[in-house]
């Protein structure tokens, strides 16, 4: 494709097509489609072009400090309005206005009929997530009385129990704004966590429905209890890492030691180290429980079984 045609907001129709493959989220019923994550496979040439656009777009947003400091399905018409608000040039708006995508779901060797994708984040695209952050950043401006945090569309309200009325008012304002911008809230996944012994444990509503009161929540992969102790999260981490180690041990038994160490470093260690700045253990019994996973791996290597643990670690170059 010639660059001049891109300037004219034209590109091959094949770039607008994407195969959507449902990937199970490893939770809930396997037969329920809502538990699948839609992954779109798009043209590699489109991804290259999107990468160029994203670099320029990010520079523009960061230079002008447009995205909220709280930010750590998109309607195309409203998205273009967002771009205009952020001062994005008309040429990119025109390009997006003709980006009428089509998708088809592929399961095994079966492909569904092609349908128009008129809204939603295009999973698998390069700049879909950036556009979504811009889109949702417009909505959160209605939150005026409550402190909050964002990770993409994962929103957390943080407030004192004495400010329950203000929290409810901001919840109502946000819910109304999301509906206006065609972003419905999944109330079933929303919950309230009350901290503190003297907390009156007020109830909160969304769309007139009481939010579930929870004593344990998983936030960005980290399990939090009311006492803020990490034992439950650590138990889950150790169990997952042990299961992964068992699979590696039985699948790679014929490989050389270097390959086994590389596999352990790539698949097991990240599970043990993820978000440790939040849940880093301080009790010796908990530290030993985590260390046993690595000890089991090192002692299982050929020629390492009879070595002292510290010496085996040095030989395996594992801290």
C-alpha positions in Angstrom: 0.0 0.0 0.0 1.3 3.5 -0.8 1.7 6.0 1.9 -0.4 8.5 -0.1 -3.4 6.1 0.2 -3.0 6.1 4.0 -3.2 9.9 3.9 -6.5 9.5 2.0 -7.8 7.3 4.8 -7.9 4.2 2.6 -6.5 0.7 3.3 -7.2 -2.8 2.1 -10.5 -4.3 3.3 -8.6 -7.4 4.4 -7.0 -5.3 7.2 -10.5 -4.8 8.6 -11.1 -8.5 9.1 -10.1 -10.4 12.3 -10.6 -14.0 13.5 -11.8 -14.0 17.1 -10.7 -17.1 19.1 -12.4 -17.6 22.5 -9.8 -18.4 25.3 -11.1 -19.8 28.6 -10.3 -17.6 31.6 -9.7 -20.6 33.8 -12.6 -19.7 36.1 -16.3 -20.4 36.1 -18.1 -22.9 33.9 -16.3 -24.0 30.7 -19.6 -24.1 28.9 -20.5 -20.4 29.7 -19.3 -18.1 26.9 -19.0 -15.2 29.3 -16.0 -17.0 30.9 -14.1 -16.8 27.6 -11.7 -14.0 26.6 -12.1 -13.0 22.9 -8.7 -12.8 21.3 -8.6 -11.2 17.8 -6.0 -12.2 15.2 -5.5 -9.2 12.9 -3.3 -8.5 9.9 0.4 -8.1 10.9 0.6 -5.2 8.4 -2.2 -3.5 10.3 -0.3 -4.0 13.6 2.8 -2.3 12.1 0.8 0.7 11.1 -1.0 0.8 14.4 2.4 0.7 16.2 3.4 3.9 14.4 0.1 5.6 15.3 0.3 4.5 18.9 3.8 6.0 19.4 2.7 9.4 18.1 -0.6 9.2 20.0 1.1 8.3 23.3 3.6 11.2 22.9 0.7 13.6 22.3 -1.2 12.4 25.4 1.8 12.4 27.7 3.1 15.8 26.5 -0.3 17.5 27.2 -1.0 15.4 30.3 -4.5 14.5 29.0 -4.9 11.2 30.8 -6.0 11.3 34.4 -3.4 10.5 37.1 -5.9 8.0 38.5 -5.5 5.8 35.4 -3.0 3.2 35.6 -16.6 -1.6 24.7 -15.9 1.5 22.7 -18.6 3.3 20.6 -16.8 4.4 17.4 -18.9 7.6 17.2 -18.1 8.6 20.8 -14.4 7.5 20.4 -14.0 10.0 17.6 -15.5 12.7 19.9 -12.9 11.8 22.5 -10.1 12.2 20.0 -11.5 15.7 19.2 -11.6 16.6 22.9 -7.9 15.5 23.2 -6.9 17.6 20.2 -6.2 14.8 17.8 -5.9 15.9 14.2 -8.7 15.4 11.8 -6.8 13.0 9.6 -6.7 10.3 12.3 -10.4 10.8 13.0 -11.2 10.3 9.3 -9.0 7.2 9.3 -10.9 5.7 12.2 -14.3 6.6 10.8 -13.7 4.3 7.9 -12.2 1.6 10.1 -15.4 -0.5 10.0 -14.1 -3.8 11.3 -15.6 -7.2 10.7 -15.1 -10.2 12.9 -15.8 -13.9 12.8 -15.4 -16.4 15.7 -13.2 -19.4 15.0 -13.4 -22.5 17.1 -11.1 -25.4 16.0 -11.7 -25.5 12.2 -15.1 -24.0 12.3 -15.6 -20.3 11.3 -18.8 -18.3 12.0 -20.4 -15.8 9.7 -18.7 -12.4 9.3 -20.4 -9.6 11.3 -19.8 -5.9 11.7 -17.9 -4.9 14.9 -19.6 -1.6 15.7 -18.2 -1.3 19.2 -15.9 -2.9 21.7 -12.1 -3.1 22.3 -10.4 -5.0 19.5 -8.3 -7.6 21.4 -5.2 -8.4 19.5 -4.8 -4.9 18.1 -1.9 -2.6 19.0 -3.8 0.6 19.8 -7.1 -0.7 21.0 -6.1 -0.5 24.7 -4.8 3.1 24.2 -8.1 4.2 22.6 -10.0 2.5 25.4 -8.1 4.4 28.1 -8.9 7.7 26.3 -12.5 6.6 26.0 -13.1 5.7 29.7 -11.0 8.7 30.9 -13.9 10.9 29.8 -16.3 9.0 32.0 -14.4 9.2 35.2 -14.5 13.0 35.3 -17.9 12.8 37.0 -16.3 11.4 40.1 -15.8 14.5 42.3 -16.0 13.6 46.0 -14.3 10.2 46.3 -10.7 9.1 45.9 -10.4 6.3 43.3 -7.9 4.3 41.3 -8.1 2.8 37.8 -6.3 0.0 35.9 -7.8 0.2 32.4 -11.6 -0.4 33.2 -11.0 -1.8 36.7 -12.2 0.9 39.1 -11.8 1.1 42.8 -13.4 3.6 45.1 -11.5 4.4 48.3 -13.2 6.3 51.1 -13.9 6.5 54.8 -17.1 5.0 56.2 -18.2 8.4 57.3 -18.3 9.5 53.7 -20.7 6.8 52.6 -23.2 9.4 51.1 -20.5 11.0 48.9 -19.3 7.5 47.8 -22.9 6.6 46.8 -23.4 9.9 44.9 -20.2 9.3 42.9 -21.3 5.7 42.2 -24.6 6.9 40.9 -22.9 9.6 38.7 -20.4 7.1 37.3 -23.1 4.5 36.6 -25.2 7.1 34.7 -22.2 8.3 32.7 -21.2 4.8 31.7 -24.7 4.1 30.5 -24.6 7.3 28.5 -21.4 6.2 26.9 -22.7 2.7 26.3 -20.4 1.1 28.9 -22.6 -1.1 31.1 -21.2 -2.1 34.6 -21.0 -5.8 35.5 -22.7 -5.5 38.9 -22.1 -9.2 39.6 -18.4 -8.5 39.6 -18.7 -5.4 41.8 -18.3 -5.8 45.6 -17.6 -3.8 48.8 -14.8 -4.5 51.2 -15.1 -2.9 54.7 -11.9 -2.5 56.6 -11.6 -1.7 60.3 -13.3 -3.1 63.4 -15.4 0.0 64.0 -16.6 0.2 60.4 -20.4 0.5 60.3 -20.4 -1.5 57.0 -22.7 0.7 55.0 -24.5 -0.8 52.0 -23.9 0.6 48.5 -26.0 0.3 45.4 -25.6 0.3 41.6 -28.7 0.6 39.5 -30.7 0.0 42.6 -29.0 -3.3 43.3 -27.1 -3.9 46.6 -23.4 -4.6 46.0 -22.1 -7.8 47.6 -20.1 -7.4 50.8 -16.9 -9.3 50.5 -14.3 -10.5 53.1 -11.7 -11.5 50.5 -11.0 -10.0 47.1 -8.5 -10.6 44.3 -7.1 -7.3 43.0 -4.8 -7.4 40.0 -3.8 -10.9 40.9 -3.2 -10.4 44.6 -5.7 -11.8 47.2 -6.6 -9.3 50.0 -8.2 -10.2 53.3 -9.9 -7.9 55.8 -6.8 -8.3 58.0 -4.5 -7.4 55.0 -2.4 -10.5 55.8 -0.9 -12.3 52.7 -1.2 -15.9 53.9 -4.1 -16.9 51.7 -2.5 -15.3 48.7 0.8 -17.0 49.4 -0.9 -20.4 49.7 -2.4 -19.9 46.3 0.9 -18.8 44.8 2.7 -21.8 46.2 0.0 -24.2 44.9 0.1 -22.7 41.4 3.9 -22.7 41.3 4.1 -26.3 42.5 1.6 -27.4 39.9 3.6 -25.7 37.2 6.8 -27.2 38.5 5.2 -30.7 38.5 4.2 -30.3 34.8 7.7 -29.0 33.8 9.4 -31.9 35.7 7.4 -34.5 33.9 7.4 -32.9 30.5 11.1 -31.9 30.3 12.7 -34.8 32.1 14.8 -35.7 29.0 16.2 -32.1 28.5 19.6 -30.9 29.7 20.0 -29.0 32.9 20.4 -25.7 31.2 17.1 -26.0 29.4 15.3 -27.1 32.7 16.7 -24.1 34.5 15.6 -21.8 31.7 12.1 -23.3 31.8 11.9 -22.9 35.6 13.1 -19.3 35.4 10.5 -18.6 32.7 7.4 -20.3 34.1 7.8 -20.9 37.8 9.9 -18.1 39.3 7.6 -15.3 37.9 4.7 -16.9 39.7 6.6 -16.8 43.0 7.9 -13.2 42.5 4.8 -11.5 40.9 3.7 -8.4 43.0 6.0 -9.3 45.9 6.2 -5.6 46.8 2.6 -6.0 48.0 2.7 -9.4 49.7 6.3 -10.0 50.6 6.4 -12.5 53.4 7.9 -11.7 56.8 7.2 -14.9 58.8 9.9 -17.6 58.6 7.3 -20.4 58.2 5.8 -18.6 55.2 9.2 -17.9 53.6 10.2 -21.5 54.0 6.9 -22.6 52.3 7.8 -20.5 49.3 11.5 -21.6 49.3 10.4 -25.3 49.3 9.2 -24.9 45.7 12.6 -23.8 44.5 14.4 -26.3 46.7 12.3 -29.1 45.2 13.3 -28.0 41.7 17.1 -27.6 42.4 17.3 -31.0 44.3 15.5 -32.6 41.3 18.3 -31.7 38.9 20.7 -34.4 37.9 23.7 -34.4 40.1 22.3 -31.8 42.5 20.4 -34.1 44.9 23.3 -34.7 47.4 24.6 -31.1 47.3 23.9 -28.7 50.2 21.1 -26.4 49.2 23.2 -23.2 49.1 25.8 -24.8 47.0 23.2 -26.2 44.6 21.7 -22.8 44.2 25.0 -21.3 43.3 25.7 -24.1 40.8 22.2 -23.5 39.2 22.8 -19.7 39.3 19.5 -19.3 41.1 19.3 -16.6 43.9 
